[in-house]
């Protein structure tokens, strides 16, 4: 931006005698001396004093007259003011470009936003305001702010103590701010700038990440959460599809045996079982004793490779009990149960089955007087392959959903901080 005689003029402060650079001559209405804080009427050829000097002067972090490029355009800092709403405070820099006019640089102490006065009013929408085909939702309630310090030049008559009523409407990354008093109402569109942009443009120290988020600050977790949900959904659907395909089972062997109750263990063998499924396919061995009552059968299983003698063991308990008590008749136990073996490689196998039957002896009974199951109990054994391990499926689904759940929690935590009242 090139200074010209039409836009830059040197003035002398009538209060302190200091030289003031009027950077936006022809545009500026009021001017606050940067040396003594006296408010001057820049539109008056004699530069009349409007208000006495401030009690103390503040030096802005970005000095008046500093130039920097934002979005490819050169801007010069011509004015600076500080506002407060009674709970928090922030700074506003007035930027000037002779071709583009004025812009606002809002500094909340953590992030910077670039603002423009709107040339048309936003339209009402069901859930907020509509502007440039975007919907802004109201943030909090209207609040009063006042100017607590001002220096530099402005296109309106600004003074310490000046009050306006503000209503904010937020879209992540942007904010519509309505300022009104008894005389006028203005609308400003603020766009949150990326970290470090203003610092590099105007040569000031880079800000840290500490502090509460700005009202219009987008959640840093939102985009990652969306990606995680998409990836997690695809992975979960793929897992369920694989489970559906693998849920088909094939019966490879079945046999009926008997065991004598309270007798020594009996051993049985089913030979010639051929497993052709890939390693990791479930091998399920089910035991069934429909006639057992007030007793149980221990079924010890060993699936032995006929070539390598590698053994894969399992255990099944089938049981059933009945009786009566003060609450009436009762029953418990399961006459059908199963064991599932994993990581059994393909090959030829023999299934070794060891059966031991027992009769339940109730309180105060002797084995001879115990009633219940018959002395000889039939037991059916069925071996199948295929299916999936429900526990493994559940763990896999939980693992898939864990990352989206963590990101969701972080996103919610950020939104709670963003919308929390200022304390």
C-alpha positions as a printed NumPy array, in Angstrom:
array([[  0.   ,   0.   ,   0.   ],
       [  1.577,   3.315,  -1.063],
       [  1.15 ,   6.435,   1.023],
       [ -0.09 ,   9.44 ,  -0.928],
       [ -0.821,  13.064,  -0.052],
       [ -4.517,  12.299,  -0.438],
       [ -4.558,   9.707,   2.32 ],
       [ -1.697,  10.543,   4.731],
       [ -1.31 ,  13.886,   6.51 ],
       [  0.786,  15.014,   9.476],
       [ -1.104,  16.812,  12.25 ],
       [ -0.066,  18.461,  15.481],
       [ -1.994,  17.533,  18.593],
       [ -3.347,  20.768,  20.111],
       [ -3.221,  19.197,  23.566],
       [  0.337,  17.899,  23.764],
       [  2.012,  19.226,  20.611],
       [  2.904,  15.767,  19.371],
       [  2.964,  14.936,  15.681],
       [  0.22 ,  12.58 ,  14.538],
       [  0.106,  10.758,  11.223],
       [ -3.418,  10.894,   9.819],
       [ -3.224,   7.752,   7.695],
       [ -6.741,   7.674,   6.227],
       [ -7.27 ,  11.352,   5.502],
       [-10.642,  11.94 ,   3.954],
       [-12.086,   8.856,   5.671],
       [-11.248,   9.403,   9.331],
       [-13.836,  11.149,  11.526],
       [-12.219,  11.   ,  14.97 ],
       [ -8.583,  10.677,  15.958],
       [ -7.126,   9.713,  19.347],
       [ -3.614,  11.044,  19.896],
       [ -1.199,   8.204,  20.415],
       [  0.996,  10.413,  22.585],
       [ -1.481,  11.76 ,  25.131],
       [ -4.806,  10.069,  24.416],
       [ -6.737,  13.257,  23.544],
       [ -9.69 ,  12.645,  21.216],
       [ -9.639,  14.995,  18.22 ],
       [-12.136,  15.861,  15.486],
       [-10.276,  14.865,  12.313],
       [-13.043,  16.31 ,  10.132],
       [-12.437,  19.799,  11.548],
       [ -9.679,  21.702,   9.683],
       [ -8.479,  23.033,  13.041],
       [ -8.411,  19.497,  14.538],
       [-10.693,  20.459,  17.43 ],
       [-10.372,  18.645,  20.766],
       [-13.415,  16.446,  21.396],
       [-12.397,  14.833,  24.696],
       [ -9.584,  15.323,  27.168],
       [ -6.602,  13.017,  27.359],
       [ -6.959,   9.554,  28.856],
       [ -5.501,   9.014,  32.291],
       [ -3.118,   6.374,  31.006],
       [ -1.974,   5.182,  27.581],
       [ -1.796,   1.572,  26.383],
       [  0.609,   0.448,  23.72 ],
       [ -1.091,  -2.012,  21.337],
       [  0.71 ,  -5.285,  20.662],
       [  0.563,  -4.372,  16.965],
       [  1.709,  -0.718,  16.867],
       [ -0.238,   1.879,  14.895],
       [  1.121,   2.219,  11.382],
       [  2.229,  -1.414,  11.155],
       [  1.517,  -2.983,   7.797],
       [  0.892,  -6.62 ,   6.964],
       [ -0.614,  -8.841,   4.289],
       [ -3.786, -10.842,   4.977],
       [ -5.328, -12.96 ,   2.215],
       [ -2.951, -11.348,  -0.274],
       [ -3.98 ,  -7.758,   0.544],
       [ -1.894,  -5.121,   2.33 ],
       [ -3.426,  -3.576,   5.442],
       [ -2.246,  -0.844,   7.805],
       [ -3.207,  -0.613,  11.472],
       [ -4.796,   2.822,  11.934],
       [ -6.826,   2.397,  15.124],
       [ -6.964,   0.292,  18.255],
       [ -9.571,  -0.101,  20.98 ],
       [-10.291,  -2.395,  23.868],
       [-13.758,  -3.617,  24.839],
       [-15.208,  -5.397,  27.834],
       [-18.523,  -7.058,  28.655],
       [-17.857,  -7.122,  32.396],
       [-16.648, -10.723,  32.371],
       [-14.051, -10.795,  29.626],
       [-12.172,  -8.327,  27.465],
       [-10.788,  -8.268,  23.942],
       [ -9.018,  -5.952,  21.511],
       [-10.01 ,  -4.667,  18.087],
       [ -7.639,  -3.246,  15.501],
       [ -9.001,  -1.046,  12.726],
       [ -7.226,  -1.858,   9.441],
       [ -7.196,   0.384,   6.396],
       [ -6.512,  -0.146,   2.701],
       [ -7.133,   2.842,   0.361],
       [ -8.68 ,   0.54 ,  -2.26 ],
       [-10.633,  -1.838,  -0.021],
       [-11.59 ,   0.481,   2.824],
       [-11.729,  -0.731,   6.423],
       [-11.562,  -4.105,   8.131],
       [-11.499,  -5.203,  11.773],
       [ -8.917,  -7.471,  13.34 ],
       [-10.389,  -8.896,  16.551],
       [ -7.988, -10.302,  19.15 ],
       [ -9.457, -12.356,  21.999],
       [ -6.014, -12.972,  23.491],
       [ -5.713, -16.401,  21.867],
       [ -6.954, -16.26 ,  18.277],
       [ -7.461, -13.53 ,  15.676],
       [-10.54 , -12.981,  13.512],
       [-10.833, -10.723,  10.462],
       [-14.107,  -8.792,  10.263],
       [-16.05 ,  -6.832,   7.641],
       [-19.111,  -4.653,   7.885],
       [-21.97 ,  -6.265,   5.965],
       [-23.406,  -4.434,   2.984],
       [-26.772,  -6.213,   3.34 ],
       [-28.781,  -7.585,   6.228],
       [-28.866, -11.296,   7.096],
       [-32.195, -13.042,   6.576],
       [-34.172, -14.774,   9.302],
       [-34.117, -18.591,   9.32 ],
       [-35.931, -21.223,  11.366],
       [-32.914, -21.953,  13.552],
       [-30.975, -18.685,  13.289],
       [-29.911, -16.338,  10.491],
       [-29.145, -16.921,   6.824],
       [-26.326, -15.061,   5.105],
       [-24.606, -15.938,   1.816],
       [-26.473, -19.29 ,   1.762],
       [-25.052, -20.235,   5.162],
       [-26.943, -20.667,   8.416],
       [-25.689, -19.055,  11.619],
       [-27.087, -20.128,  14.989],
       [-27.447, -17.772,  17.906],
       [-24.704, -18.039,  20.504],
       [-25.709, -17.254,  24.067],
       [-27.798, -14.212,  24.908],
       [-27.374, -10.532,  23.95 ],
       [-24.867,  -8.656,  26.101],
       [-23.624,  -5.103,  26.614],
       [-20.067,  -4.042,  25.873],
       [-18.25 ,  -0.789,  26.364],
       [-15.006,   0.77 ,  25.142],
       [-12.43 ,   0.934,  27.909],
       [ -9.493,   2.234,  25.854],
       [ -9.03 ,   3.726,  22.39 ],
       [ -6.163,   5.164,  20.36 ],
       [ -5.661,   5.986,  16.697],
       [ -8.131,   7.068,  14.026],
       [-11.647,   5.832,  13.249],
       [-14.359,   6.466,  10.696],
       [-16.888,   7.051,  13.498],
       [-16.748,   9.102,  16.674],
       [-15.532,   6.637,  19.271],
       [-14.864,   7.398,  22.931],
       [-14.046,   5.565,  26.142],
       [-17.254,   4.408,  27.783],
       [-19.191,   4.07 ,  24.535],
       [-21.696,   1.2  ,  24.928],
       [-23.382,  -1.109,  22.436],
       [-25.635,  -4.148,  22.742],
       [-24.195,  -7.21 ,  20.971],
       [-25.863, -10.389,  19.688],
       [-23.7  , -13.128,  18.173],
       [-24.622, -15.837,  15.662],
       [-22.113, -18.627,  15.056],
       [-21.129, -20.947,  12.227],
       [-17.934, -22.955,  12.905],
       [-15.13 , -20.735,  11.633],
       [-17.357, -17.641,  11.27 ],
       [-19.529, -15.355,  13.377],
       [-22.147, -12.725,  12.62 ],
       [-22.086,  -9.999,  15.254],
       [-24.871,  -7.42 ,  15.577],
       [-24.016,  -4.201,  17.442],
       [-26.767,  -1.702,  18.236],
       [-27.43 ,   1.379,  20.314],
       [-30.149,   4.019,  20.343],
       [-28.961,   5.498,  17.049],
       [-27.932,   2.64 ,  14.767],
       [-27.437,  -1.085,  14.207],
       [-24.458,  -2.611,  12.39 ],
       [-23.635,  -6.163,  11.318],
       [-20.098,  -7.547,  11.145],
       [-18.947, -10.865,   9.658],
       [-15.922, -12.304,  11.464],
       [-13.796, -15.099,  10.005],
       [-11.435, -16.989,  12.294],
       [ -7.884, -16.868,  10.941],
       [ -5.504, -19.798,  11.043],
       [ -2.974, -19.875,  13.851],
       [  0.156, -17.888,  13.152],
       [ -1.232, -15.933,  10.158],
       [ -1.509, -12.573,  11.937],
       [  1.688, -13.134,  13.871],
       [  3.647, -13.647,  10.644],
       [  1.872, -10.804,   8.827],
       [  2.507,  -8.147,  11.492],
       [  5.695,  -9.5  ,  13.08 ],
       [  4.466, -10.27 ,  16.599],
       [  5.1  , -13.241,  18.881],
       [  3.196, -16.416,  18.061],
       [  0.313, -17.301,  20.347],
       [  0.022, -20.542,  22.311],
       [ -2.945, -22.924,  22.389],
       [ -3.955, -22.398,  26.008],
       [ -7.248, -20.884,  27.015],
       [-10.914, -21.36 ,  26.244],
       [-11.957, -21.741,  22.578],
       [-13.472, -18.811,  20.719],
       [-17.275, -18.976,  20.261],
       [-16.851, -19.553,  16.508],
       [-13.789, -21.792,  16.735],
       [-14.317, -25.102,  14.869],
       [-13.692, -28.282,  16.799],
       [-10.224, -29.656,  15.918],
       [-11.683, -33.145,  16.379],
       [-14.692, -32.803,  14.07 ],
       [-13.089, -33.722,  10.745],
       [-11.149, -36.579,  12.307],
       [-14.345, -37.807,  13.949],
       [-16.166, -37.845,  10.595],
       [-13.296, -39.781,   8.979],
       [-13.209, -42.234,  11.882],
       [-16.968, -42.802,  11.683],
       [-16.782, -43.497,   7.94 ],
       [-13.804, -45.841,   8.266],
       [-15.289, -47.523,  11.356],
       [-18.64 , -48.052,   9.632],
       [-16.987, -49.64 ,   6.59 ],
       [-14.819, -51.849,   8.819],
       [-17.785, -52.916,  10.976],
       [-19.921, -53.747,   7.931],
       [-17.04 , -55.725,   6.436],
       [-16.627, -57.63 ,   9.687],
       [-20.348, -58.41 ,   9.856],
       [-20.295, -59.542,   6.219],
       [-17.398, -61.9  ,   6.932],
       [-19.216, -63.169,  10.01 ],
       [-22.365, -63.807,   7.982],
       [-20.394, -65.802,   5.402],
       [-18.545, -67.729,   8.087],
       [-21.659, -68.499,  10.112],
       [-22.497, -71.571,   8.01 ],
       [-21.659, -74.807,   9.854],
       [-20.978, -78.341,   8.577],
       [-21.476, -81.521,  10.585],
       [-18.472, -83.836,  10.277],
       [-19.179, -86.478,  12.902],
       [-21.894, -87.702,  15.295],
       [-22.198, -90.654,  17.668],
       [-24.249, -91.875,  20.639],
       [-22.625, -93.304,  23.765],
       [-23.66 , -94.312,  27.268],
       [-22.109, -93.725,  30.636],
       [-22.85 , -95.463,  33.905],
       [-23.658, -93.082,  36.725],
       [-21.157, -93.057,  39.601],
       [-18.998, -95.59 ,  37.762],
       [-15.419, -95.26 ,  36.521],
       [-14.759, -93.097,  33.5  ],
       [-15.411, -94.585,  30.081],
       [-13.435, -93.654,  26.962],
       [-14.781, -93.524,  23.415],
       [-13.198, -92.588,  20.079],
       [-14.636, -91.219,  16.843],
       [-12.099, -91.879,  14.086],
       [-11.481, -90.506,  10.635],
       [-12.529, -86.867,  11.016],
       [-11.177, -84.719,   8.167],
       [-10.875, -80.995,   8.659],
       [-10.482, -79.021,   5.412],
       [-11.319, -75.518,   6.645],
       [ -8.52 , -72.941,   7.079],
       [ -6.796, -72.705,  10.441],
       [ -8.739, -70.534,  12.84 ],
       [-12.116, -71.894,  11.746],
       [-14.253, -72.823,  14.732],
       [-14.547, -76.514,  15.603],
       [-17.553, -77.092,  17.848],
       [-18.187, -80.277,  19.834],
       [-21.682, -80.492,  21.343],
       [-22.785, -82.948,  24.054],
       [-26.398, -83.806,  24.85 ],
       [-27.925, -85.903,  27.651],
       [-31.691, -85.457,  27.488],
       [-32.467, -88.011,  30.19 ],
       [-30.265, -86.72 ,  32.976],
       [-31.939, -85.346,  36.084],
       [-30.415, -84.506,  39.446],
       [-27.05 , -85.409,  38.08 ],
       [-24.323, -84.398,  35.667],
       [-21.911, -85.79 ,  33.097],
       [-18.342, -84.59 ,  32.663],
       [-17.268, -84.807,  29.022],
       [-13.517, -84.445,  28.447],
       [-12.563, -84.043,  24.789],
       [ -9.32 , -84.374,  22.847],
       [ -9.101, -83.797,  19.117],
       [ -5.903, -85.62 ,  18.141],
       [ -4.128, -85.219,  14.792],
       [ -3.691, -88.728,  13.335],
       [ -0.311, -87.814,  11.775],
       [  1.385, -85.479,  14.279],
       [ -0.389, -86.546,  17.504],
       [ -0.987, -82.86 ,  18.218],
       [ -3.94 , -82.664,  20.622],
       [ -6.548, -79.925,  21.081],
       [ -8.503, -80.328,  24.302],
       [-11.895, -79.192,  25.502],
       [-14.47 , -79.833,  28.239],
       [-18.26 , -79.958,  28.295],
       [-20.551, -80.227,  31.315],
       [-24.152, -81.383,  30.87 ],
       [-26.327, -81.255,  33.991],
       [-29.832, -80.83 ,  35.263],
       [-31.36 , -80.551,  38.76 ],
       [-34.909, -80.295,  40.047],
       [-36.547, -80.068,  43.44 ],
       [-38.938, -78.159,  45.644],
       [-38.504, -75.698,  48.48 ],
       [-40.541, -73.092,  50.311],
       [-40.906, -71.141,  47.073],
       [-42.171, -74.154,  45.121],
       [-40.683, -76.291,  42.391],
       [-37.38 , -75.305,  40.835],
       [-34.986, -76.523,  38.166],
       [-31.588, -75.491,  36.861],
       [-28.777, -76.67 ,  34.626],
       [-28.526, -77.423,  30.903],
       [-28.792, -80.879,  29.361],
       [-27.073, -79.52 ,  26.247],
       [-23.709, -77.799,  26.147],
       [-20.752, -77.352,  23.841],
       [-17.052, -76.61 ,  23.62 ],
       [-15.489, -74.596,  20.804],
       [-11.885, -75.127,  19.706],
       [ -9.908, -72.534,  17.762],
       [ -6.735, -72.559,  15.67 ],
       [ -7.129, -76.205,  14.691],
       [ -5.253, -76.687,  11.38 ],
       [ -6.62 , -78.838,   8.549],
       [ -5.868, -82.589,   8.689],
       [ -7.169, -85.973,   9.758],
       [ -8.194, -86.281,  13.399],
       [ -9.568, -88.695,  15.978],
       [-11.912, -87.399,  18.651],
       [-11.238, -88.991,  22.052],
       [-14.189, -88.676,  24.453],
       [-14.007, -89.478,  28.176],
       [-17.35 , -89.656,  29.997],
       [-17.969, -89.613,  33.735],
       [-21.532, -89.576,  35.157],
       [-22.548, -88.448,  38.635],
       [-25.731, -88.506,  40.675],
       [-26.556, -85.521,  42.886],
       [-26.949, -86.421,  46.571],
       [-29.146, -83.895,  48.342],
       [-28.733, -82.729,  51.961],
       [-29.459, -85.53 ,  54.438],
       [-29.507, -88.206,  51.718],
       [-27.25 , -91.203,  51.235],
       [-26.14 , -92.25 ,  47.754],
       [-28.379, -95.313,  48.016],
       [-31.483, -93.237,  48.767],
       [-30.778, -90.441,  46.288],
       [-33.423, -90.16 ,  43.603],
       [-33.06 , -88.839,  40.061],
       [-31.318, -90.007,  36.924],
       [-31.137, -93.635,  35.781],
       [-27.977, -95.664,  36.31 ],
       [-27.136, -95.677,  32.594],
       [-27.3  , -92.369,  30.796],
       [-27.219, -91.931,  26.971],
       [-24.964, -89.111,  25.715],
       [-24.909, -87.811,  22.103],
       [-21.802, -86.168,  20.618],
       [-21.856, -84.001,  17.462],
       [-18.804, -82.336,  15.866],
       [-19.273, -79.395,  13.448],
       [-17.009, -76.839,  11.771],
       [-17.685, -73.276,  10.72 ],
       [-19.335, -70.4  ,  12.51 ],
       [-17.651, -67.527,  14.282],
       [-16.493, -66.842,  17.802],
       [-19.   , -64.385,  19.278],
       [-16.476, -63.143,  21.819],
       [-13.873, -62.434,  19.152],
       [-16.476, -60.681,  17.023],
       [-17.484, -58.498,  19.939],
       [-13.877, -57.606,  20.734],
       [-13.238, -56.755,  17.08 ],
       [-16.305, -54.5  ,  16.953],
       [-15.261, -52.78 ,  20.181],
       [-11.772, -52.231,  18.78 ],
       [-13.258, -50.713,  15.61 ],
       [-15.562, -48.411,  17.582],
       [-12.976, -47.399,  20.191],
       [-11.256, -44.673,  18.125],
       [-14.506, -42.989,  16.986],
       [-15.718, -43.129,  20.605],
       [-12.533, -41.409,  21.846],
       [-12.797, -38.72 ,  19.151],
       [-16.48 , -38.22 ,  19.948],
       [-15.64 , -37.675,  23.617],
       [-12.891, -35.182,  22.727],
       [-15.241, -33.354,  20.337],
       [-17.971, -33.115,  22.976],
       [-15.462, -31.878,  25.537],
       [-14.313, -29.152,  23.128],
       [-17.918, -28.112,  22.399],
       [-18.662, -27.931,  26.118],
       [-15.674, -25.615,  26.61 ],
       [-16.616, -23.534,  23.551],
       [-20.207, -22.969,  24.685],
       [-19.492, -22.68 ,  28.408],
       [-20.183, -19.305,  30.04 ],
       [-17.101, -17.151,  30.505],
       [-15.882, -17.189,  34.097]])
